[in-house]
Amino acid sequence: MMKISSQSPAHNTLIGVSFVLFMLSVGYSANSAEQKPEPKRQRELIHLLVQDCGSCHGLTLKGGLGPALLPQDLKDKDSEFLADVILEGVPGTPMPPWNVEITELEAKWLVQRMKEGGIDDR
Ligand code: HEC
């Protein structure tokens, strides 16, 4: 004999709502994970980081005229703050603003690369 579902309509609605919320959250995080430059632009940015930023911060970002930008140096610093420093520069110091060459998204991406370390311009 077939048993008719014992679940109440309210229960089914709850499952439906949870599923929609779950899909929304998955969609949202997948979307924010895509917030990064195109692969070609990523290579250009790493090149810029090593060549241009490296001229002050050291080719391996160990520091020079500018401070070291290695993971251990940046781990306690707020990513938004560091992206702002890159975009706006630090007035009264040699750190120039980069907002003509680099977008906000790109600055945040560079901060993540610096926090991860192992930057290699090849
Ligand atoms: C002309 C030299 C120069 C160049 C080129 C330069 N910087 Fe800087 N940068 C500095 C100096 C000097 C400081 C320290 C400013 C201060 O005293 O707060 C600094 C600070 C920073 C900071 C903040 C570090 C911290 O610990 O607070 C970040 C991040 C940074 N630079 C990233 C970059 C990036 C990325 C580039 C290339 C896009 C770049 N810099 C290019 C000189 C430079």
Boltz pocket constraint, residues with backbone or C-beta under 6 A from the ligand:
constraints:
  - pocket:
      binder: B
      contacts: [[A, 48], [A, 49], [A, 52], [A, 53], [A, 54], [A, 55], [A, 56], [A, 57], [A, 65], [A, 66], [A, 67], [A, 68], [A, 69], [A, 73], [A, 77], [A, 82], [A, 83], [A, 85], [A, 86], [A, 90], [A, 93], [A, 94], [A, 95], [A, 96], [A, 98], [A, 110]]
      max_distance: 6.0
